[in-house]
Amino acid sequence: ILQHLNRLQNTLTVFLGDAATGEARSVFTDTDETWVEIMEDFVWLDGGRSLLWLSERDGWQHVYSVSRDGRGVKLLTPGDYDVLSVDAVDERGGWLFVTASPADATKRFLFRVRMDGKSAPVLVGPAGQTGVHRYDISPSARWAFHTFGGLDTPPVTELVRLPDGRPVRTMAANKALKAKVEALHRKRAEFFKLDIGDGVQVDGWRILPPDFDPAKKYPLLVYVYGEPAGQTVQDNWGGSGYLWHLMLAQQGYIVASFDNRGTPAPRGRAWRKSIYRQIGILASRDQAAAVRAALAAWPYADAERVGVWGWSGGGSMTLNALFRYPDLYKAGISVASVPDQRLYDTIYQERYMGLPDDNVEGYAKGSPIAFAKDLRGRLLVVHGTGDDNVHYQGFEKLVDELVAHNKAFTMMAYPNRSHGISEGRGTTLHLYTMFTRFLDENLPPGGRSR
């Protein structure tokens, strides 16, 4: 079985091939005006007579059964919700187990749905669950390892019985880490929605200082990603990133994050595909609108001390924030960014932007380097010289452009570090110490009298 994707990545054809003769025939074609996703795993149903497939063809990502002869495509999971993954197939019982979150894009839950294509999904486990839940399900679909946690709650793994999700045994309680986190001086992370205009609501989270005083004003630091490859606003254990953000909150920052349109949230095809051919443009506009909405809703957030930081696509978004909205953002940390979209790889950039020759204006206007001349805030740019994902030449082009316009900025190049900038003795501590010092000097922490 073969998948063939055209260069525009908007037409995917599935072929059945004969290894002995080399003959192949088309079984199924999935198309989209923007882009289509490939299938990571092939699951055959009904003794090999049909193939399980995920597609957004009806406006939501759903599970389909595609007949082996290519004549029939049947919707198995109808409804206005996205199926994020198929976790198990119980053909004998007639059930699919899928991950979805119909009511809240920041969560993840396991559902089971009848394979007849006529029923609504049924939640696995007790009502009132929160956070992100992941299941590693046995081939029989009778047992699963269930791991769950929240943004500020370390995960627990347990063995559960399916289909009801009843716990049988705790496999990893994570007691030591949970005790350490619970002992920290903190306020719990808060999730919310913000209206940013034009009928658009974005999801967000924030961490307030432990000694928060609503009568004072605090600096607002926004953690950003905003690209189609990931969400930042998910109620999933944040690990060391959460702990650094908490430390900043302890110093007197409001730390927040917003998911703009175009992030891979379970909010329907239109939400995810809205950024096609305008990466960096629509998303940065939504991010700026979210910051303005937050400042309007939170009188204790200081509009004169707004900062932003991000890594990879978030580093690019940080540059876009500072360059495109210099009146809004006062300081930013951009790590491992893509300043010029023409320098990134085709499987990603062309998927979301189209071909460079067909979208010259989009590539130019979507690249933050085109707006470097407008920098007015404080900027720290960081890159590994051995970055294996986002090539170092983009960093050098950005530096040259900032120099050409006589812009003051701070830069740090880590020798022979890759995209994660983690190699070498002491690198991670040095990196985050530098981040913290930069914020302390350029976005001073603490509450001030109004």
C-alpha positions in Angstrom: 0.0 0.0 0.0 1.4 3.4 -1.0 0.6 7.0 -0.4 1.4 9.5 -3.1 1.3 13.2 -2.2 1.8 15.9 -4.8 4.2 18.8 -4.2 1.4 21.2 -3.2 0.4 18.5 -0.7 -3.3 19.1 -1.4 -4.0 15.7 -3.2 -3.2 12.4 -1.7 -3.7 9.2 -3.6 -3.7 5.7 -2.0 -2.5 2.9 -4.2 -2.5 -0.9 -3.8 0.6 -2.4 -5.4 1.6 -5.9 -6.3 5.2 -6.4 -5.1 5.7 -9.3 -7.6 4.6 -7.6 -10.8 5.0 -3.9 -9.9 1.4 -3.2 -10.9 -0.5 -0.6 -8.9 -4.0 0.7 -8.9 -5.6 3.7 -7.3 -8.0 3.0 -4.4 -8.7 6.4 -2.8 -8.0 10.1 -3.3 -8.2 12.7 -0.6 -8.1 16.3 -1.6 -8.4 19.7 0.0 -8.1 23.3 -1.2 -5.3 23.8 1.4 -3.4 20.6 2.4 -4.2 17.0 3.4 -2.6 14.8 6.0 -1.0 11.5 5.4 -1.8 8.4 7.5 0.9 7.2 9.8 -0.5 3.7 10.2 -2.7 1.5 8.0 -5.5 -0.4 9.7 -7.5 -2.9 7.6 -11.1 -3.7 8.5 -13.4 -6.6 7.6 -10.6 -9.0 6.8 -8.8 -6.5 4.5 -11.9 -5.5 2.6 -11.7 -1.8 3.7 -9.2 0.6 5.1 -9.5 3.0 8.0 -8.8 6.6 7.1 -8.9 10.1 8.7 -10.1 13.0 6.6 -11.4 16.6 7.0 -13.6 16.4 4.0 -16.8 17.3 5.8 -15.3 20.2 7.8 -14.2 18.1 10.8 -11.5 15.5 11.1 -13.4 12.1 11.1 -12.8 8.4 10.7 -13.9 6.8 7.4 -14.0 3.3 6.0 -12.6 3.1 2.5 -13.5 0.0 0.5 -10.5 -1.9 -1.0 -12.0 -1.7 -4.5 -12.2 2.1 -4.1 -16.0 2.3 -4.7 -17.2 3.1 -1.2 -16.2 5.7 1.5 -18.3 5.5 4.7 -18.3 8.0 7.6 -17.9 6.2 10.9 -17.8 9.1 13.4 -20.5 11.7 12.4 -20.9 14.9 14.3 -19.5 18.4 14.8 -16.3 17.4 16.5 -12.7 16.4 15.5 -11.3 13.0 16.0 -7.6 13.6 16.9 -6.5 9.9 16.7 -7.8 6.4 16.5 -6.4 4.6 19.5 -8.0 1.1 19.0 -10.3 -0.8 16.8 -12.6 -3.4 18.4 -14.1 -5.1 15.4 -15.6 -7.9 17.4 -17.5 -5.6 19.7 -18.1 -3.0 16.9 -16.4 -0.1 18.6 -13.7 2.5 17.7 -11.8 4.1 20.5 -10.8 7.7 19.6 -9.2 10.7 21.2 -11.4 13.8 21.0 -12.6 16.9 23.0 -15.8 18.2 21.5 -16.5 20.8 24.1 -13.0 22.2 25.1 -10.1 22.4 22.7 -7.6 22.6 25.6 -8.5 19.0 26.9 -8.1 15.5 25.5 -10.4 12.5 26.4 -11.0 9.0 25.2 -14.3 8.2 23.6 -15.8 5.0 22.1 -18.1 5.2 19.1 -20.1 2.5 17.2 -18.6 1.5 13.9 -22.0 1.5 12.2 -21.6 5.3 11.7 -24.9 6.1 13.4 -24.1 6.8 17.0 -22.7 9.7 19.1 -19.3 9.2 20.9 -19.5 7.9 24.5 -16.9 9.2 27.1 -14.6 6.5 28.6 -14.1 7.0 32.3 -16.1 9.1 34.8 -17.9 12.3 33.9 -16.3 15.6 35.0 -12.8 14.6 33.9 -10.3 17.4 33.1 -6.8 17.8 31.7 -5.2 15.7 28.9 -5.7 11.9 28.9 -3.7 9.5 26.8 -4.4 5.8 26.4 -2.1 2.9 25.2 -4.7 0.3 24.4 -4.1 -3.5 24.2 -4.8 -5.3 20.9 -7.9 -6.9 22.4 -9.2 -3.4 23.4 -9.9 -4.7 26.9 -7.1 -3.0 28.8 -5.1 0.2 28.6 -2.4 2.2 30.3 -4.0 5.5 31.0 -1.9 8.6 31.6 -3.4 11.9 32.7 -2.4 15.3 34.2 -2.8 19.0 33.9 -0.7 22.0 33.0 0.4 22.4 36.6 -0.3 18.8 37.7 2.3 16.1 37.1 0.9 13.0 35.3 -0.2 9.7 36.8 -0.3 6.4 34.9 -2.8 3.6 35.8 -4.0 0.3 34.3 -7.7 0.5 33.4 -10.2 -1.9 32.1 -12.1 -1.1 29.0 -14.7 -0.2 27.8 -15.7 1.6 31.0 -12.2 2.9 31.9 -12.4 1.6 35.5 -9.0 1.8 37.2 -7.4 -1.5 38.2 -3.9 -0.5 39.4 -1.8 2.6 39.7 1.4 2.0 37.7 3.2 5.3 38.3 1.8 7.8 40.9 4.6 10.3 40.5 4.3 11.0 44.2 7.7 12.6 44.7 7.3 15.1 41.9 3.7 15.9 42.8 4.8 16.6 46.4 7.6 18.9 45.3 5.2 20.8 42.9 2.5 21.1 45.5 4.9 22.6 48.0 5.8 25.4 45.7 4.5 28.9 46.4 2.0 29.4 43.6 -1.4 30.1 42.3 -2.9 27.4 40.0 -3.0 28.0 36.3 -6.2 29.5 35.0 -7.8 28.7 31.6 -10.1 31.1 29.9 -11.5 32.4 26.5 -10.9 35.8 25.1 -13.0 37.5 22.5 -10.6 39.1 20.0 -13.3 40.5 17.6 -14.8 39.4 14.3 -16.6 36.6 16.1 -13.3 34.9 17.1 -12.6 33.6 20.6 -9.2 32.3 21.5 -8.3 29.9 24.3 -5.7 30.9 26.8 -4.1 30.2 30.2 -2.4 32.4 32.7 -0.3 32.1 35.8 -0.6 35.0 38.3 2.0 35.9 40.9 1.5 34.0 44.2 1.1 37.2 46.1 -1.0 38.8 43.4 -2.6 42.1 44.4 -5.3 43.3 41.9 -4.8 46.9 43.0 -1.3 46.8 41.4 -0.1 46.5 37.8 2.2 43.6 36.7 4.2 42.9 33.6 2.6 40.5 31.1 4.8 37.9 29.5 3.2 35.9 26.6 4.5 32.5 25.7 3.8 32.0 22.0 4.0 29.3 19.3 1.0 29.9 17.0 2.1 27.7 14.1 0.1 24.7 12.6 2.5 22.3 14.2 1.4 22.7 17.9 -0.7 24.2 20.6 0.5 26.0 23.7 -2.9 26.2 25.3 -3.4 22.6 26.4 -4.2 21.4 29.9 -1.2 19.0 29.8 1.7 18.8 32.3 4.1 21.6 31.3 7.2 20.1 32.8 10.3 22.3 33.1 8.7 25.0 30.9 5.8 25.3 33.4 8.3 25.5 36.3 10.3 28.3 34.7 7.1 30.2 34.0 6.0 29.6 37.7 9.4 31.0 38.8 8.8 34.1 36.7 5.3 34.4 38.3 6.9 34.2 41.7 9.1 37.1 40.7 6.1 39.2 39.8 5.1 38.5 36.2 1.7 37.5 34.8 2.6 34.7 32.4 0.0 33.8 29.7 -0.4 32.0 26.4 -3.0 32.2 23.6 -3.8 29.9 20.8 -4.5 31.8 17.6 -6.4 30.6 14.5 -4.3 28.1 12.6 -3.1 26.1 15.6 -4.0 22.3 15.4 -6.8 22.6 18.0 -9.9 20.4 17.7 -12.0 23.3 16.6 -12.8 22.2 13.0 -11.1 22.4 9.6 -12.0 26.1 9.1 -10.1 27.1 12.3 -7.0 25.1 11.3 -6.9 25.9 7.6 -7.6 29.6 8.0 -3.9 30.5 7.9 -3.3 28.9 4.5 -0.9 31.0 2.4 -0.5 33.5 5.3 1.7 31.9 7.9 3.0 34.7 10.2 0.4 37.2 9.1 -3.0 36.1 10.5 -1.5 34.4 13.5 0.5 37.4 14.7 -2.6 39.6 14.2 -4.6 37.2 16.4 -1.9 37.2 19.0 -1.7 41.0 19.1 -5.5 41.1 19.3 -5.4 38.7 22.2 -2.9 40.8 24.1 -5.1 43.9 23.6 -8.2 42.0 24.8 -6.3 40.8 27.9 -5.1 44.3 28.7 -8.6 45.6 28.4 -10.0 42.7 30.6 -7.2 42.7 33.2 -6.7 46.2 34.6 -3.8 44.8 36.7 -1.8 44.0 33.5 0.7 46.8 32.7 0.5 47.9 29.0 3.9 49.4 29.4 5.5 46.1 30.3 4.3 43.5 27.7 6.8 40.9 26.6 6.7 37.8 24.4 8.9 34.8 24.0 8.9 31.6 21.9 11.0 28.8 20.3 11.2 27.7 16.7 7.8 28.8 15.2 7.3 30.7 18.5 10.6 32.4 17.9 9.4 33.5 14.5 6.1 34.7 16.1 8.1 36.6 18.7 9.9 38.4 15.9 6.6 39.1 14.1 5.2 40.5 17.4 8.1 42.9 18.0 8.5 44.0 14.4 4.8 44.3 13.3 3.4 45.6 16.6 6.2 47.7 18.1 3.7 49.9 20.1 2.3 46.8 21.9 5.3 44.6 22.8 8.2 46.1 24.7 10.6 43.1 24.9 11.0 39.7 23.3 13.1 36.5 23.3 13.3 34.7 20.0 14.9 31.3 20.0 15.7 29.2 16.9 13.4 31.2 14.7 12.7 31.2 10.9 13.2 34.9 9.9 12.8 34.2 6.2 10.3 31.5 5.2 12.1 30.8 2.0 14.9 29.2 4.0 12.8 26.6 5.7 12.0 23.0 4.4 9.4 22.3 1.7 7.4 19.6 3.5 6.4 22.2 6.1 6.6 25.7 4.5 5.1 24.7 1.1 2.4 22.7 2.9 1.0 25.8 4.6 2.1 28.6 2.2 1.9 27.0 -1.3 4.8 27.1 -3.7 7.2 30.1 -3.4 6.7 31.2 -7.1 2.9 31.0 -6.7 2.8 33.0 -3.4 5.7 35.5 -3.7 3.8 38.2 -1.7 2.7 35.7 1.0 6.3 34.5 1.6 7.6 38.1 1.8 4.9 39.5 4.0 4.8 36.4 6.2 8.6 36.5 6.9 9.5 38.7 10.0 12.8 39.7 8.4 10.8 42.0 6.1 9.7 44.1 9.1 13.0 44.1 11.1 13.4 47.8 10.2 10.4 48.6 12.5 12.0 47.1 15.7 11.7 49.5 18.7 11.5 47.2 21.7 14.2 45.1 23.3 15.1 41.9 21.5 17.2 38.9 22.4 17.8 36.4 19.5 19.3 33.0 20.2 20.3 30.2 17.8 22.5 27.1 17.8 25.1 27.2 15.0 24.5 23.4 14.4 20.7 23.7 14.2 19.5 20.6 12.3 16.0 21.9 11.8 16.1 25.7 11.3 19.3 26.5 9.5 21.7 29.0 11.1 21.9 31.1 7.9 18.5 32.6 8.7 19.8 33.9 12.0 22.8 35.5 10.2 20.5 37.1 7.6 18.4 38.5 10.4 21.4 39.9 12.2 22.6 41.5 9.0 19.2 43.1 8.5 19.0 44.5 12.0 22.6 45.9 11.7 21.7 47.5 8.3 18.9 49.4 10.0 21.1 50.3 13.0 18.8 48.5 15.4 20.0 47.7 18.9 19.5 44.1 19.9 21.2 41.3 21.9 22.3 38.0 20.3 23.6 34.7 21.5 24.9 31.9 19.2 25.5 28.5 20.9 28.4 26.7 19.1 27.4 23.4 17.5 24.1 23.2 19.4 21.1 21.7 17.5 17.5 23.0 17.4 16.9 22.1 21.0 20.0 23.9 22.2 20.6 21.3 24.9 24.0 19.8 24.0 27.1 20.6 26.1 27.8 20.9 29.8 25.7 23.6 31.5 23.8 24.7 28.3 20.2 24.6 29.6 21.0 26.4 32.9 23.0 29.0 31.0 20.2 29.5 28.4 17.4 30.0 31.0 19.6 32.1 33.2 20.2 34.4 30.2 16.4 34.5 29.5 15.7 35.4 33.1 18.4 38.1 33.3 17.2 39.6 30.0 13.6 39.9 31.3 14.7 41.3 34.6 16.7 44.0 32.8 14.2 44.8 30.0 10.8 43.9 31.4 11.2 44.6 35.2 9.1 42.3 37.4 6.8 43.1 40.2 3.6 44.9 41.0 3.5 48.7 40.7 0.9 51.1 42.1 -1.7 52.1 39.6 
